[in-house]
Amino acid sequence: MASRLLFIHTGGTLGMVPVGTDGALAPADHFARSMKPYIPGVESLAEIESRSVCNIDSSDMSPDRWVSIGEMIASSVHDFDGFVVLHGTDTMSFTACALSFMLRDLPRPVILTGSQRPLAEPRTDARINLVHSTLCAMMEIPEVGLYFGSRLFRGNRTTKVSLQSYHAFASPNFPPLLEMGVDVKNGAEPLRPRGAFRFRHGFSRDVAVISLFPGCSAAQLSWVIDQGARVVVLRTFGDGNLPREAWPSAVEAATSHGIHVIITSQCRSGTISPGRYEGSRHGFDAGALFGEDMTGEAVVVKSMWLLGQGITGEAFRASFNQPLAGECR
Ligand code: ASP
């Protein structure tokens, strides 16, 4: 019997066309209704139903839309063999994280994909990404994956790394799940459900990110807290290092008031070792948490999700470095 798949359209370059006198790309309606006519042969792989949650440039993605995508999957998780989510590349990794945290013990593959060039262009990468995502959604890979440029990644391990390359995504700290060449090569072991499927939505927006630079004022930290941030992610230098001047005391002032300060690195690849340098030891002593091997996207979305579940204080600290869906070691 043919696999039954649900294609969920959300927008992105894949379904855009040039509009106006300057030819800027914008979402087109006919793609949102169904992609199938533009992907000859895909019907022979699986029985495909298409639905649309939104039709936007993914820079307009929001937590409410993450929940709408999650709801669509959760409400029909047992009606389809797999799901393909068509999404803009700019924030696809954030959505992959959000879906992976909401859809707990997922029994089916949910594959996000998109493209660097619109589907209607002759040199598009959309068609091959869609065909391969369709195949991935038919496999025994019950987790939220992101397929792009010949590789299937664990979605919450990815980050967009290129504006031009057809290999636009990387998974710096976790190997691909599959490599699609002439042959399909297996990579990392996929997740397996360990209990009954649950849908846990709810995201807080009380999360702020500060990217440090030499000379960056530590007053930025108290400013974002005054604006309502309950979690502040610091993109620090190298191995989680803070400047010695002003920053450790600012972090301590924040953590002593119950604000979670999370230290991440501006380097994409590698695992932070807190205390390897004095710069990170100061942060550790000041009560900061560390993003360790998580991507910046995963750190932010996980914080939004934990707060959104009402997980605060010591429970937040205990949960933050525990893997929810394979996003960290
Ligand atoms: N701006 C587009 C988006 O993220 C880029 C893309 O899809 O590749 O929606």
Residues whose N, C-alpha, C, O or C-beta is under 5 A from the ligand:
A	BS01	LIG	G12 T13 L14 I56 D57 S58 S59 H87 G88 T89 D90 T91 G114 S115 Q116
